[in-house]
């Protein structure tokens, strides 16, 4: 399984690894301040929370006269997809009440959707300074940090979000058990976090812990092809091919168009030396030349160089336009084969 760490996306087409595709909850609605309303007559004070586009185009014609008015107008703009105007109004709301953690969360969430991760991280962190137990702020921070490969920091926020969610579930059930097993999830649970922490644990070879989180999420959302695929891939990583195959087939039953389930199932058949089946799995989501190249690439990673060379030659024959990519992989497989044979002879001679 160490060979999987060598995967190079430029050399194959199969979508691999795990996706984090589960959507957690809706947006939160901000709370109004109880202080006396104060009309806003100038630009919002928190200019650092704007991006250039919003500052230029989103100024409202009639400035809000209270925090609640700003939040109400912002939510309406957000719900109709006018994120520039929504962002401007949320930032204006901070002039009335700069200690509303939910407003910072809303600002950060919009910046996340727009790809402004630096501003989003700043706003999420300000939300947590105001409310250290803000589950969704921990969740979003953890997921951004996962994307940035900041795994140690991501773990802190993801585990905190799950700790808070499990505490909420325990309180809702009135449990007095001091150290219970994980409680079943409900509609308020941040499914993306359970999925993301499962992914993180698989990346760090903690496969049983990863599967605990995937099972929790899948029990709540049993027809999620993404979760079933992630769980199946986790079993594959730990060598349990039977369970891996079962969950990947379940994912395909739930969503036959989910490409990652087909390609991961192909990996299982390669490991089981059922190359024809593996090829047919890859062909569910790509043309024959791509499927042959991917099959050859994974056979090469498994150390099956003779087979890989034969498959790469078939890929070249299947599509002349594919020559360069497959030829590159063919040369690599031939070189790996020569190296392997030389190493074998060296080991043989030393005995």
Buried (B, 14 or more C-beta within 10 A) or exposed (E): EEEBEEBEEEBBBBBBBBBBBBEBBEBBEBBBBEEEBEEBEEBBEBEEBBBEEBBEEBBBEEBBBBBBBBBBBBBEBBEEEBBBBBBBBBBBBBBBBBEBBBBBBBBBBBBBEBEBBEBBBBBBEBBBEBBEBBBBBBBBBBBBBBEEEBBEBBBBBBBBBBEBBBEBBBEEEEEEEEEEEBBEBEEEBBBBBBBBBBBBBBBEEBBEBBBBBBBBBBEBBEEBBBBBBBBBBBBBBBEBBEBBBBBBBBBBEBBEEBBBBBBBBBBBBBBEEBBEBBBBBBBBBBBBBBBBBBBBBBBBBBEBBEBBBBBBBBBBEBBEEBBEBBBBBBEBBBEBBEEEEEEEEEEEEEE
